[in-house]
């Protein structure tokens, strides 16, 4: 009787071991797959903030490029893992892959599945006939159609005509050389898209007659010059910056709200604020590369002149030099001398190169921008360029 009982209990023991060990391994594998799907969906949704990108291919390519950087139980993901099942239909824009781009709703869904022979191998469950178990998951992310600010918004008011090549504001507005069309708010104008990657001067803003006495396109988020200098390098929710509680409540102004200007050039505070921003530890700041980089640093791939070794999907958004700043419509709302409250109409993302200690001018490169659209934005947390990007529970 002993041998049959041992044989029976060994099977039961292996079943419990499978429940304890194999199930834990499977949950770990599914969590890893979910991380890959989440990362891919967010990367795909991020491409919608750049109106110049071709969709849906840009979203699909970016989603796969980021997702495959993840692993499942130490094994790297491959494009073959992005497969569909009958229970997870994909929109017609991507009928043969597990990356689905919904251009109408600016959503990207990533399906990751390892099934059949590619499933997750088991250990003790083999005793009851389960040699492998399939793992499948998905994630959906969406990008808002309107900008909504950022809790790290910087205190620089960017003129809508900052990209203009005309010598005066009047002429620039007449020739529609602006970031966002004042008459029909939306994404970047075609003129602005052609200027992305160009170097600009943030303070004072151009064209040449943009500045008036005491105005240098700075913003007051609380305790005047001290807050101004502090939030250049820190976020608005940093207690040391003493940001106005009314602003801190939403982390920033909402689209359509008015922000108050900070008067005076303050070149010294501007310089040290920028220095603390781009090289907080005293190390060398990131360097702007347009085209093929020759050393480590920030990489920006020009849409107008792409390099064979520098794809625009390789943008890095973790550099300290990348900042988001609000835009005011200087074609409709002129800023006079003294304290002013001016409504913001959108946001731009720029790469800060350096600040001039003597003049307070800030040299930067334009990366992208997002307008507020026709209404007020949510005014809460957001992704790059102030566009809210989030994971959602898709249908």
Backbone torsions as a table, in degrees:
resi	resn	phi	psi	omega
1	UNK	NA	-25.4	-174.8
2	UNK	-64.9	-45.8	-176.4
3	UNK	-62.1	-47.4	177.3
4	UNK	-60.8	-40.4	179.8
5	UNK	-64.6	-41.7	177.9
6	UNK	-62.1	-42.0	-179.7
7	UNK	-62.2	-43.4	-179.8
8	UNK	-65.0	-45.1	-176.7
9	UNK	-71.0	-26.4	175.3
10	UNK	-65.0	-41.1	178.1
11	UNK	-62.9	-43.2	178.3
12	UNK	-63.9	-41.3	178.6
13	UNK	-60.8	-43.1	179.0
14	UNK	-65.8	-33.3	178.6
15	UNK	-65.5	-43.3	178.0
16	UNK	-68.3	-36.3	177.1
17	UNK	-64.6	-38.6	177.4
18	UNK	-63.7	-40.0	179.4
19	UNK	-64.2	-39.2	-175.9
20	UNK	-80.8	-40.5	-172.1
21	UNK	-100.0	-56.3	-176.2
22	UNK	-62.7	-38.3	179.6
23	UNK	-65.7	-37.8	176.2
24	UNK	-63.1	-40.5	178.0
25	UNK	-63.9	-41.4	-179.3
26	UNK	-65.4	-40.9	177.3
27	UNK	-63.7	-38.6	177.2
28	UNK	-63.5	-42.8	178.9
29	UNK	-63.1	-41.5	-179.5
30	UNK	-67.4	-38.3	177.4
31	UNK	-61.7	-42.1	178.2
32	UNK	-63.4	-41.7	178.2
33	UNK	-63.7	-37.6	179.1
34	UNK	-65.9	-38.8	177.0
35	UNK	-60.1	-42.9	178.9
36	UNK	-64.5	-41.4	179.3
37	UNK	-66.7	-42.0	179.0
38	UNK	-60.9	-47.9	-178.5
39	UNK	-62.7	-42.4	179.6
40	UNK	-65.3	-42.3	-179.9
41	UNK	-64.0	-43.2	179.0
42	UNK	-64.6	-41.1	179.0
43	UNK	-64.3	-39.6	178.1
44	UNK	-66.4	-42.3	179.4
45	UNK	-65.7	-32.5	-179.7
46	UNK	-59.3	-31.9	-177.6
47	UNK	-66.0	-20.6	-179.8
48	UNK	-70.0	-18.7	179.5
49	UNK	-73.7	-12.3	178.3
50	UNK	-107.1	103.7	-174.7
51	UNK	-65.2	-17.1	-177.3
52	UNK	-80.9	-11.6	-177.8
53	UNK	-78.4	143.6	178.8
54	UNK	-80.8	126.4	-179.3
55	UNK	-115.7	147.9	9.7
56	UNK	-91.1	0.2	-173.3
57	UNK	-60.6	-38.6	-179.2
58	UNK	-62.5	-43.2	179.7
59	UNK	-65.4	-43.3	-179.1
60	UNK	-65.2	-45.5	-177.9
61	UNK	-65.8	-41.9	179.6
62	UNK	-65.4	-39.4	-179.6
63	UNK	-61.8	-46.5	180.0
64	UNK	-67.2	-41.9	-177.0
65	UNK	-60.3	-37.5	179.9
66	UNK	-81.7	-42.1	-176.8
67	UNK	-61.7	-38.7	-177.0
68	UNK	-70.3	-7.4	175.3
69	UNK	-78.4	-6.1	177.6
70	UNK	-95.2	165.6	-178.7
71	UNK	-130.4	155.7	172.9
72	UNK	-117.6	111.5	-177.4
73	UNK	52.9	42.1	177.0
74	UNK	84.2	-7.9	179.9
75	UNK	-98.3	124.8	-177.4
76	UNK	-65.6	147.0	173.9
77	UNK	-72.0	149.9	176.1
78	UNK	-129.1	162.5	177.7
79	UNK	-55.4	-24.6	179.4
80	UNK	-67.5	-19.5	179.3
81	UNK	-77.6	-11.1	-179.5
82	UNK	-93.6	76.8	-176.2
83	UNK	-119.6	157.2	-178.0
84	UNK	-101.6	156.7	172.5
85	UNK	-122.1	167.3	-178.8
86	UNK	-61.5	-27.1	-178.2
87	UNK	-84.6	-3.9	-177.8
88	UNK	-133.3	72.1	-177.6
89	UNK	-65.5	148.7	-178.7
90	UNK	-110.9	144.2	176.2
91	UNK	-57.1	158.2	-175.3
92	UNK	-62.5	-15.7	-179.5
93	UNK	-67.6	-16.6	-179.4
94	UNK	-149.9	68.1	-170.7
95	UNK	-72.7	-18.5	-174.4
96	UNK	-113.0	5.1	178.6
97	UNK	-128.3	171.4	178.9
98	UNK	-95.5	20.1	175.9
99	UNK	-117.4	116.8	-174.0
100	UNK	-116.5	122.2	-179.5
101	UNK	-108.5	116.6	176.9
102	UNK	-98.1	94.3	-174.7
103	UNK	-68.9	-27.2	-179.6
104	UNK	-66.4	-45.8	-178.3
105	UNK	-97.9	3.8	179.0
106	UNK	56.4	47.3	-179.3
107	UNK	-121.2	148.5	176.5
108	UNK	-131.0	127.9	177.1
109	UNK	-115.6	131.1	179.8
110	UNK	-116.1	125.4	176.0
111	UNK	-107.1	128.8	176.3
112	UNK	-123.6	127.2	-177.7
113	UNK	-143.5	130.6	169.6
114	UNK	-120.8	104.8	-175.4
115	UNK	-130.2	173.4	178.6
116	UNK	61.2	-133.8	-179.0
117	UNK	-64.8	-24.0	-179.7
118	UNK	-90.6	5.7	-178.9
119	UNK	-66.8	175.7	-178.3
120	UNK	-79.7	120.4	-179.2
121	UNK	-67.8	144.8	-179.5
122	UNK	-105.0	170.2	178.2
123	UNK	-113.0	-76.4	-176.5
124	UNK	-79.0	-23.9	-179.4
125	UNK	-68.4	-12.7	177.0
126	UNK	-61.7	-27.8	-178.6
127	UNK	-65.6	-22.4	179.2
128	UNK	-111.2	17.8	171.3
129	UNK	95.9	0.5	179.7
130	UNK	-99.6	96.3	-178.8
131	UNK	-82.9	-26.2	176.6
132	UNK	-155.1	154.6	-179.8
133	UNK	-130.7	134.3	179.1
134	UNK	-74.3	146.4	176.9
135	UNK	-125.3	128.2	-180.0
136	UNK	-140.3	141.3	178.5
137	UNK	-154.8	172.5	179.2
138	UNK	-153.4	162.7	176.0
139	UNK	-148.7	144.5	178.4
140	UNK	-125.7	131.2	176.8
141	UNK	-127.5	151.9	179.4
142	UNK	-135.9	151.5	175.9
143	UNK	-112.1	131.2	-179.8
144	UNK	-64.9	155.4	176.1
145	UNK	-83.7	-11.2	-177.9
146	UNK	-128.2	146.5	177.4
147	UNK	-73.4	154.7	-177.1
148	UNK	-141.3	20.6	176.7
149	UNK	82.2	-175.9	-177.8
150	UNK	-157.9	144.3	179.8
151	UNK	-70.9	-9.0	175.2
152	UNK	-109.4	26.0	178.2
153	UNK	-56.6	134.5	-177.4
154	UNK	-94.1	152.9	-172.1
155	UNK	-83.4	49.2	178.1
156	UNK	-123.8	124.2	177.0
157	UNK	-90.1	116.5	-178.2
158	UNK	-92.7	125.8	178.5
159	UNK	-69.4	144.4	179.3
160	UNK	-60.8	-24.0	-178.8
161	UNK	-98.9	20.8	-176.8
162	UNK	-61.0	-23.9	-178.8
163	UNK	-89.7	-2.0	-172.8
164	UNK	-65.2	145.9	174.0
165	UNK	-103.9	-14.0	175.6
166	UNK	-68.6	153.4	-174.5
167	UNK	-77.2	-17.1	-177.8
168	UNK	-130.6	158.9	178.1
169	UNK	-64.4	-44.8	-178.3
170	UNK	-56.8	-47.6	-179.1
171	UNK	-67.1	-40.5	-179.8
172	UNK	-63.2	-41.6	179.4
173	UNK	-67.7	-38.5	178.6
174	UNK	-64.0	-38.0	-179.5
175	UNK	-87.2	5.3	178.8
176	UNK	59.5	40.3	177.7
177	UNK	-95.9	69.8	-178.0
178	UNK	-138.0	169.8	-180.0
179	UNK	-70.1	-51.7	-176.7
180	UNK	-126.1	139.6	-178.8
181	UNK	-72.4	114.2	-178.5
182	UNK	-60.1	-30.2	-177.9
183	UNK	-81.3	-21.6	-179.3
184	UNK	-145.8	78.3	-175.2
185	UNK	-56.4	136.7	179.9
186	UNK	-171.2	-146.4	179.3
187	UNK	-78.2	-179.3	-179.5
188	UNK	-53.8	140.3	176.4
189	UNK	-68.3	162.5	178.8
190	UNK	-62.7	-33.7	177.1
191	UNK	-64.0	-45.2	-178.7
192	UNK	-65.0	-39.4	179.1
193	UNK	-59.9	-35.0	178.0
194	UNK	-72.8	-14.9	-179.5
195	UNK	-97.8	-5.1	-179.7
196	UNK	-62.3	138.6	-176.5
197	UNK	94.5	-8.5	179.5
198	UNK	-81.8	151.5	177.4
199	UNK	-84.8	136.9	-179.7
200	UNK	-130.8	168.0	173.6
201	UNK	-108.4	118.8	-177.7
202	UNK	-75.5	-37.2	-177.9
203	UNK	-134.8	121.7	-10.7
204	UNK	-78.1	156.9	-177.3
205	UNK	-78.6	156.1	177.4
206	UNK	-101.9	177.6	0.9
207	UNK	-63.5	-172.5	-165.2
208	UNK	-57.9	-33.2	-175.3
209	UNK	-97.6	24.3	-176.1
210	UNK	-75.0	-31.9	-173.9
211	UNK	-82.7	144.3	172.7
212	UNK	-126.9	164.3	-177.5
213	UNK	-52.3	131.6	176.6
214	UNK	76.1	-6.2	-178.4
215	UNK	-104.1	122.2	177.2
216	UNK	-129.9	31.7	175.9
217	UNK	57.5	38.5	175.0
218	UNK	-105.5	160.3	-178.6
219	UNK	-122.4	145.9	177.7
220	UNK	-104.4	109.6	179.8
221	UNK	-97.7	5.9	-179.8
222	UNK	171.7	-102.0	-173.5
223	UNK	-88.3	49.2	173.8
224	UNK	62.9	-135.9	-172.5
225	UNK	-63.6	-34.8	-179.3
226	UNK	-67.2	-41.4	176.2
227	UNK	-66.6	-41.5	179.5
228	UNK	-55.2	-49.0	-178.5
229	UNK	-67.3	-38.3	-176.6
230	UNK	-67.2	-44.6	-174.8
231	UNK	-78.1	-7.0	171.1
232	UNK	-63.2	-42.6	-176.4
233	UNK	-97.8	-17.8	-175.7
234	UNK	-122.7	174.9	178.8
235	UNK	-90.3	164.1	-175.5
236	UNK	-65.8	-22.0	-179.7
237	UNK	-91.2	11.9	174.2
238	UNK	-78.6	115.6	-176.3
239	UNK	-57.0	-29.9	-177.3
240	UNK	-66.7	-17.6	-178.0
241	UNK	-85.0	-13.7	177.0
242	UNK	55.4	49.6	178.6
243	UNK	-71.2	144.3	178.5
244	UNK	-54.5	127.1	-178.5
245	UNK	-56.3	-31.7	179.6
246	UNK	-64.6	-36.2	177.2
247	UNK	-76.9	-40.5	-177.7
248	UNK	-63.6	-27.0	-178.8
249	UNK	-57.1	-36.8	178.5
250	UNK	-109.1	4.8	-175.9
251	UNK	69.5	-17.7	178.7
252	UNK	-170.4	173.2	173.4
253	UNK	-75.7	148.0	176.9
254	UNK	-86.5	159.4	176.0
255	UNK	-57.3	131.0	-177.3
256	UNK	96.6	-21.0	176.5
257	UNK	-72.3	161.7	178.0
258	UNK	-103.6	134.7	176.6
259	UNK	-107.7	148.6	-176.5
260	UNK	-94.6	137.3	-178.4
261	UNK	-77.3	152.5	173.7
262	UNK	-105.5	116.2	-173.5
263	UNK	-84.7	152.5	179.9
264	UNK	98.4	152.5	-176.8
265	UNK	-74.1	-43.7	-179.6
266	UNK	48.2	51.9	-177.6
267	UNK	-60.7	-37.0	-177.6
268	UNK	-67.7	-46.0	179.0
269	UNK	-66.1	-35.8	177.4
270	UNK	-64.9	-46.2	-177.5
271	UNK	-60.5	-49.5	-176.8
272	UNK	-71.8	-29.7	174.6
273	UNK	-65.3	-43.7	178.0
274	UNK	-66.7	-40.8	179.1
275	UNK	-60.7	-41.0	178.6
276	UNK	-69.3	-28.9	179.7
277	UNK	-72.3	-54.3	-170.4
278	UNK	-87.0	-16.7	176.7
279	UNK	-146.4	68.7	-174.0
280	UNK	-62.5	-25.9	-179.3
281	UNK	-100.9	5.8	-178.0
282	UNK	86.7	-3.7	178.7
283	UNK	-75.0	167.0	-179.8
284	UNK	-62.2	137.8	179.5
285	UNK	-73.7	159.8	175.5
286	UNK	-61.8	152.0	-177.9
287	UNK	-113.4	141.2	179.3
288	UNK	-80.6	127.0	174.1
289	UNK	-122.6	131.1	174.7
290	UNK	-118.6	103.7	-174.5
291	UNK	116.2	-142.8	-175.1
292	UNK	-84.8	113.0	-179.4
293	UNK	-71.4	148.6	179.9
294	UNK	-107.7	-8.5	177.9
295	UNK	-155.2	-179.8	-178.3
296	UNK	-66.7	149.4	179.3
297	UNK	149.9	-172.7	179.6
298	UNK	-72.9	137.5	-179.1
299	UNK	-114.7	124.4	171.2
300	UNK	-120.7	125.6	-178.6
301	UNK	-100.6	116.3	-175.8
302	UNK	-68.2	131.8	176.9
303	UNK	-70.1	-31.2	-175.5
304	UNK	-82.3	-26.3	-179.3
305	UNK	-139.9	67.5	-176.8
306	UNK	-66.9	148.1	176.9
307	UNK	-101.3	150.4	-179.6
308	UNK	-65.5	-21.2	-178.2
309	UNK	-107.5	10.2	-177.0
310	UNK	-142.3	94.8	-177.4
311	UNK	-85.9	141.6	-178.3
312	UNK	-64.3	-18.1	177.3
313	UNK	-73.0	-7.4	-178.7
314	UNK	-94.3	17.2	176.4
315	UNK	-55.1	139.4	175.9
316	UNK	-106.7	132.1	-178.4
317	UNK	-115.4	24.6	-179.3
318	UNK	-110.2	3.8	-179.0
319	UNK	-72.0	140.8	175.2
320	UNK	-62.4	-23.9	-176.0
321	UNK	-79.0	-11.0	178.2
322	UNK	-84.4	122.9	-179.3
323	UNK	-132.7	160.9	174.8
324	UNK	-116.3	133.7	-179.0
325	UNK	-135.6	150.4	-179.7
326	UNK	-77.7	159.9	-179.8
327	UNK	-119.3	136.3	173.4
328	UNK	-115.9	147.7	-175.2
329	UNK	-86.9	90.1	-178.8
330	UNK	-74.8	-4.8	173.7
331	UNK	-76.7	-29.6	-178.7
332	UNK	-109.2	-29.0	-174.7
333	UNK	-125.0	104.0	178.2
334	UNK	-81.8	144.5	177.0
335	UNK	-99.3	123.2	177.4
336	UNK	-93.1	-175.9	179.3
337	UNK	-76.6	159.0	-177.8
338	UNK	81.1	177.9	-179.0
339	UNK	-60.6	132.7	-179.3
340	UNK	-134.6	150.2	169.9
341	UNK	-116.8	122.0	-172.7
342	UNK	-127.7	132.2	179.8
343	UNK	-71.7	141.5	176.5
344	UNK	-91.8	147.7	-177.3
345	UNK	-119.0	-4.4	-179.4
346	UNK	174.6	-167.1	-176.8
347	UNK	-141.5	151.3	172.5
348	UNK	-126.9	151.5	173.6
349	UNK	-110.2	128.6	-178.6
350	UNK	-131.5	158.5	174.5
351	UNK	-105.8	114.3	-175.9
352	UNK	-79.7	125.0	178.6
353	UNK	-88.7	-53.5	-176.4
354	UNK	-170.8	168.3	174.7
355	UNK	-124.0	145.6	177.9
356	UNK	-89.2	117.5	-176.1
357	UNK	-64.4	-29.3	-177.6
358	UNK	-80.6	-37.6	-174.9
359	UNK	-106.8	-22.7	-176.0
360	UNK	84.9	0.0	176.4
361	UNK	-64.7	143.4	177.5
362	UNK	-118.1	121.6	176.9
363	UNK	-90.4	133.3	-177.5
364	UNK	-152.7	161.1	175.4
365	UNK	-110.1	136.8	176.5
366	UNK	-73.7	134.0	178.4
367	UNK	-108.5	-53.5	177.8
368	UNK	-167.3	179.2	-180.0
369	UNK	-158.0	160.0	-179.6
370	UNK	-144.4	128.6	179.7
371	UNK	-88.5	172.1	179.6
372	UNK	-81.9	-7.0	-176.1
373	UNK	73.4	-154.6	-176.4
374	UNK	-85.4	-10.8	-176.9
375	UNK	-133.7	-169.0	-178.8
376	UNK	-84.7	139.2	178.1
377	UNK	-80.7	174.0	-175.7
378	UNK	-71.6	-26.2	176.1
379	UNK	71.6	20.0	179.5
380	UNK	-116.0	-162.5	-175.8
381	UNK	-55.8	153.2	-174.7
382	UNK	-153.5	174.0	175.9
383	UNK	-97.3	-163.4	-179.6
384	UNK	-57.0	147.6	179.3
385	UNK	63.9	18.5	175.3
386	UNK	71.6	12.6	176.0
387	UNK	-88.2	120.7	176.2
388	UNK	-63.5	123.5	177.8
389	UNK	-124.9	124.8	-174.4
390	UNK	-145.2	157.5	170.8
391	UNK	-82.6	140.7	179.1
392	UNK	-131.8	166.5	173.4
393	UNK	-88.9	100.0	-175.0
394	UNK	-72.9	164.7	179.9
395	UNK	-69.8	NA	NA
